[in-house]
Structure formats: C-alpha cells, structure tokens
Amino acid sequence: MNMKLWREILYPYEMAVDELVLKFNNIQREYRNAGEYSPIESVTGRVKKIASILEKGNRKNIEIEHLTEQLDDIAGIRIICQFVEDIYKVVEIIERRTDIEIIQYKDYISNQKLSGYRSYHVITRYPVQTREGQKKVKVEIQIRTLAMNFWAVIEHSMQYKYHEHIPEHIRERLSASSEAIIQLDNEMSLIRDEIMDAQNSIRQKDLIVGEILNLIHGLYRTANKREILKIQDEFYKVYKKNDIALLRTFLEELDAIAEGYRAQDAEGDL
C-alpha cells in the first residue's frame, strides 16, 4: 500500500479527531462559562502513525487490508480528569450524545491490567463528512485522571524503549508506583469537595472580574475620563480585599452606572 493511499485512508480519522477534540473542549467551556466545575480537565487527540499501525497489525497477526476494521485505536481521544469520579461523569456525557455510537467499554479502573495500567476506554464509531459522503470511523476515547495519565505515559515510554520486554526490576518499580497512583487518586477523592469549592471560587472570581473590566472598557465610550479613573481606583481597592461578595456588589453597582449611560445614549439617539 503506497503512502498516498495511506494518507487517503487516514484523513477521515484526522477529521474525526479534530472534530471530537473541538466538541469536548466546547463541553468544558460550557461548564466553565456557566461558573460550574467541569469533569473534563483537558482534551488531546491523535491519529496513529503509519509505522505504529503496521507494527500493531503485525503483532496481532492482522492482514493489512483488515487493519482499519480490526484496530480500534487508529484514532484516539484522551480526556484527562482531576478525580476518578469525573471519569464516569464523562462516560455519561458520551452516552448522552447522539453523534457518537458506542461499540464497547473497557474499564481498566475496576479491572486494571497486570502491568498496573488504569484508564477507562470507550470504543466508538463517529461519522465524518468526506468528499465522497459520510464515513464512520472508529475512535478510541481514553478517560483517565492526571495521576493515571502520568503513570501511563511513563509506562508507554518504557514499553517502547524495551520493545515490550521491560526488565523485571523496572516492572516491579512500575507496579509499586501504580499502587502509589491509586493511593494518590483515593486521597484526592477524599478532599474532592474542598478542592472543587476552592476551584469554583477562583472561577467565579475570574468571571466577575472579567465582567467588571468589560463594563469599565465600555464606559470609555460614554463616561468622562475622571469618572473612569475613579471607578478603576475603587475597583483595585475592592479587588485587593479578595472578597467575592464585595466584587459581586461592585459589579452590580457598576452595571447600574453603565445602564444609566446606556439609557442616556438611547435618549440621545431619539
């Protein structure tokens, strides 16, 4: 199979990865714009390199013409979460989508691999529109915590270096570190509510400050410079107190001032 044909075969997978990364990032943005905690921390995607596809096909004794049918992970999406509980919320998000067909679940969290690998995989089929019409391609969605991902990336590097024949002493250390990762995820789950409260406070503060700055910027077109400078000075004083309630009150008062100027503009246009 020549390179040109491979590029044609893999292009729909690239389209699927690009679209799904964008969609999951938009889901994350929706949560955060609403001032809510997002179970999605970050999203990445990739299409396997041709050499990797051939190598895996050879290892599994798959004929070259059947690679796209039998390999589930030519296209891959990786969703990183902060907590183990978030992983199952992301699975629910995927299940509710009408544009993603779920083929299979692989829960390596409840049933971790002997190597210590932990992750949740959802094998899906996703439709893309090509010049020849709709084409459905398989996409593997991996969902894991930050800690699980750290371990998996290191273990994958070792597998690559030693051609899947990792020396026993390294394998033992990887196994021990996997147990440490489990303990870390468990500890984070115990203080999950505190962490989420802290992050939500930061997120709410950022949203309020953003709205205040937008209003101040808008006032430059209507208010006089002296008044704007006074508002800015007042804002800095409130901001330094690091009190969300005070910032929210300041936003309400500033919005009332801005509304007054908007009303004046409307009267002037009559």
C-alpha positions as CSV (number, residue, x, y, z in Angstrom):
1,M,0.0,0.0,0.0
2,N,1.6,3.3,-1.1
3,M,1.9,6.4,1.0
4,K,-0.7,8.4,-1.0
5,L,-3.3,5.7,-0.3
6,W,-2.4,5.6,3.4
7,R,-3.0,9.4,3.6
8,E,-6.4,9.0,2.0
9,I,-7.3,6.2,4.4
10,L,-6.2,8.1,7.5
11,Y,-7.7,11.5,6.5
12,P,-11.2,10.7,7.8
13,Y,-9.6,9.6,11.2
14,E,-7.8,13.0,11.3
15,M,-11.2,14.7,10.7
16,A,-12.8,12.7,13.5
17,V,-10.0,13.6,15.9
18,D,-10.2,17.3,15.1
19,E,-14.0,17.4,15.4
20,L,-14.1,15.5,18.7
21,V,-11.3,17.5,20.4
22,L,-13.2,20.6,19.5
23,K,-16.5,19.3,20.7
24,F,-15.2,18.1,24.1
25,N,-13.3,21.4,24.6
26,N,-16.6,23.1,23.9
27,I,-18.3,21.0,26.6
28,Q,-15.6,22.0,29.0
29,R,-16.1,25.7,28.1
30,E,-19.8,25.4,28.6
31,Y,-19.4,24.2,32.2
32,R,-16.9,27.0,33.0
33,N,-18.8,29.7,31.3
34,A,-21.7,28.7,33.5
35,G,-19.4,29.0,36.5
36,E,-19.6,25.3,37.1
37,Y,-17.0,22.6,37.7
38,S,-16.1,20.7,34.6
39,P,-15.4,17.0,34.8
40,I,-13.2,17.5,31.7
41,E,-9.8,19.0,32.6
42,S,-8.1,18.7,29.2
43,V,-8.5,17.0,25.8
44,T,-6.0,15.8,23.3
45,G,-6.2,13.7,20.2
46,R,-4.0,11.9,17.7
47,V,-4.0,9.5,14.8
48,K,-1.6,6.7,14.9
49,K,1.5,7.0,12.7
50,I,1.5,4.5,9.8
51,A,4.6,2.7,11.3
52,S,2.7,2.2,14.6
53,I,-0.4,0.9,12.7
54,L,1.7,-1.6,10.8
55,E,3.6,-2.7,13.9
56,K,0.4,-3.3,15.9
57,G,-1.2,-5.1,13.0
58,N,1.9,-7.4,12.7
59,R,1.9,-8.0,16.4
60,K,-1.8,-9.1,16.3
61,N,-1.4,-11.0,13.0
62,I,-3.9,-8.8,11.2
63,E,-3.7,-8.7,7.4
64,I,-3.0,-5.2,6.1
65,E,-6.4,-5.0,4.3
66,H,-8.2,-5.6,7.5
67,L,-6.3,-3.1,9.7
68,T,-9.0,-0.4,9.7
69,E,-11.7,-2.9,10.5
70,Q,-9.9,-4.7,13.4
71,L,-7.9,-1.9,15.0
72,D,-9.9,0.2,17.5
73,D,-7.3,2.9,18.2
74,I,-6.1,4.3,14.9
75,A,-7.9,7.5,16.0
76,G,-7.6,8.3,19.7
77,I,-9.0,11.0,22.0
78,R,-7.6,11.4,25.5
79,I,-9.7,13.1,28.1
80,I,-8.0,14.0,31.4
81,C,-10.0,14.4,34.6
82,Q,-9.0,15.6,38.1
83,F,-10.8,12.9,40.0
84,V,-11.8,9.2,39.4
85,E,-15.5,10.2,39.9
86,D,-15.2,12.6,37.0
87,I,-14.3,9.7,34.6
88,Y,-17.7,8.2,35.0
89,K,-19.4,11.6,34.5
90,V,-17.5,11.9,31.2
91,V,-18.7,8.4,30.2
92,E,-22.3,9.6,30.9
93,I,-21.7,12.7,28.7
94,I,-20.5,10.5,25.9
95,E,-23.5,8.2,26.3
96,R,-25.9,11.1,26.0
97,R,-24.5,12.2,22.7
98,T,-26.4,11.4,19.5
99,D,-23.4,11.8,17.2
100,I,-21.2,9.2,18.9
101,E,-22.1,5.5,18.6
102,I,-20.6,3.4,21.5
103,I,-19.3,0.0,20.4
104,Q,-17.6,-1.2,23.6
105,Y,-16.5,-0.2,27.1
106,K,-13.1,-1.2,28.5
107,D,-12.9,-0.4,32.3
108,Y,-9.3,-0.7,33.3
109,I,-10.0,1.1,36.5
110,S,-12.2,-1.5,38.1
111,N,-10.2,-4.2,36.3
112,Q,-6.7,-2.8,36.0
113,K,-4.2,-4.6,33.8
114,L,-1.5,-6.7,35.4
115,S,1.1,-4.1,34.4
116,G,-0.7,-1.6,36.7
117,Y,-2.3,0.3,33.8
118,R,-5.5,2.1,34.7
119,S,-7.8,4.0,32.4
120,Y,-11.3,3.9,31.0
121,H,-11.7,3.3,27.3
122,V,-14.8,3.8,25.2
123,I,-14.6,2.4,21.7
124,T,-16.8,4.4,19.5
125,R,-17.9,5.0,15.9
126,Y,-18.0,8.6,14.7
127,P,-19.4,9.9,11.4
128,V,-17.4,12.4,9.3
129,Q,-18.4,14.1,6.1
130,T,-15.8,13.5,3.3
131,R,-15.9,14.5,-0.3
132,E,-17.3,11.0,-1.1
133,G,-20.1,11.3,1.5
134,Q,-20.4,10.2,5.1
135,K,-17.8,7.8,6.5
136,K,-18.0,6.3,10.0
137,V,-14.6,5.6,11.7
138,K,-13.7,4.0,14.9
139,V,-12.3,6.3,17.6
140,E,-11.0,5.1,21.0
141,I,-11.8,7.6,23.8
142,Q,-9.4,7.2,26.8
143,I,-10.5,8.8,30.0
144,R,-8.2,8.9,33.0
145,T,-7.0,11.1,35.9
146,L,-4.0,13.3,35.8
147,A,-2.2,10.8,38.0
148,M,-3.2,7.8,35.8
149,N,-2.0,9.6,32.8
150,F,1.4,10.4,34.3
151,W,1.9,6.7,35.0
152,A,0.6,5.6,31.6
153,V,2.9,7.9,29.7
154,I,6.0,6.7,31.6
155,E,5.0,3.1,31.2
156,H,4.4,3.5,27.4
157,S,7.8,5.1,27.1
158,M,9.4,2.1,28.8
159,Q,7.4,-0.3,26.6
160,Y,8.7,1.5,23.5
161,K,12.3,1.5,24.7
162,Y,12.4,-2.2,25.7
163,H,10.2,-3.3,22.8
164,E,7.6,-4.6,25.4
165,H,10.2,-6.6,27.2
166,I,10.7,-4.4,30.3
167,P,13.4,-5.7,32.7
168,E,11.9,-7.2,35.8
169,H,13.3,-4.7,38.3
170,I,11.8,-1.8,36.3
171,R,8.5,-3.7,36.0
172,E,8.4,-4.1,39.8
173,R,9.0,-0.4,40.3
174,L,6.3,0.5,37.8
175,S,3.9,-1.8,39.7
176,A,4.8,-0.2,43.0
177,S,4.3,3.3,41.5
178,S,1.0,2.2,40.2
179,E,-0.2,1.4,43.7
180,A,1.1,4.8,44.8
181,I,-1.0,6.4,42.0
182,I,-4.1,4.6,43.3
183,Q,-3.5,5.9,46.7
184,L,-3.0,9.4,45.4
185,D,-6.3,9.3,43.5
186,N,-8.0,7.9,46.6
187,E,-6.6,10.7,48.8
188,M,-7.7,13.4,46.2
189,S,-11.2,11.9,46.2
190,L,-11.4,12.3,50.0
191,I,-10.8,16.0,49.7
192,R,-12.6,16.4,46.4
193,D,-15.4,18.7,47.7
194,E,-12.8,21.1,49.3
195,I,-10.8,21.2,46.1
196,M,-13.9,21.8,44.0
197,D,-15.1,24.6,46.3
198,A,-11.7,26.3,46.0
199,Q,-11.6,26.0,42.2
200,N,-15.2,27.2,41.9
201,S,-14.3,30.3,44.0
202,I,-11.4,31.1,41.7
203,R,-13.6,30.5,38.6
204,Q,-16.4,32.8,39.9
205,K,-13.9,35.5,40.8
206,D,-12.4,35.4,37.3
207,L,-15.9,35.6,35.7
208,I,-16.9,38.6,37.9
209,V,-13.6,40.4,37.3
210,G,-13.9,39.8,33.6
211,E,-17.4,41.4,33.6
212,I,-16.2,44.4,35.6
213,L,-13.3,45.0,33.2
214,N,-15.7,44.7,30.2
215,L,-18.0,47.3,31.8
216,I,-15.1,49.7,32.5
217,H,-13.9,49.3,29.0
218,G,-17.4,50.1,27.7
219,L,-17.6,53.2,29.8
220,Y,-14.6,54.7,27.9
221,R,-17.0,55.4,25.1
222,T,-19.5,57.3,27.2
223,A,-18.2,58.4,30.7
224,N,-15.6,61.2,31.3
225,K,-12.0,60.2,32.0
226,R,-12.1,61.5,35.6
227,E,-15.0,59.3,36.5
228,I,-13.5,56.2,34.8
229,L,-10.2,56.7,36.7
230,K,-12.2,57.0,40.0
231,I,-14.1,53.7,39.1
232,Q,-10.8,52.0,38.4
233,D,-9.3,53.1,41.6
234,E,-12.3,51.8,43.5
235,F,-12.1,48.5,41.7
236,Y,-8.5,48.0,42.6
237,K,-9.3,48.6,46.3
238,V,-12.1,46.1,46.2
239,Y,-10.0,43.6,44.3
240,K,-7.2,43.7,46.8
241,K,-9.6,42.6,49.6
242,N,-10.0,39.2,47.8
243,D,-13.7,39.0,48.7
244,I,-16.1,37.6,46.1
245,A,-19.1,39.1,47.8
246,L,-17.6,42.6,47.6
247,L,-16.6,42.1,44.0
248,R,-20.2,41.0,43.2
249,T,-21.6,44.1,44.9
250,F,-19.2,46.3,43.0
251,L,-20.2,44.6,39.7
252,E,-23.9,45.3,40.4
253,E,-23.2,48.9,41.2
254,L,-21.1,49.3,38.2
255,D,-23.7,47.7,36.0
256,A,-26.2,50.2,37.3
257,I,-23.9,53.1,36.3
258,A,-23.3,51.6,32.9
259,E,-27.1,51.1,32.4
260,G,-27.6,54.8,33.2
261,Y,-25.1,55.8,30.4
262,R,-26.8,53.4,28.0
263,A,-30.1,55.0,28.7
264,Q,-28.7,58.5,28.1
265,D,-27.3,57.2,24.7
266,A,-30.7,55.8,23.8
267,E,-32.4,59.1,24.6
268,G,-29.8,61.0,22.5
269,D,-30.5,58.8,19.5
270,L,-34.2,59.7,19.5
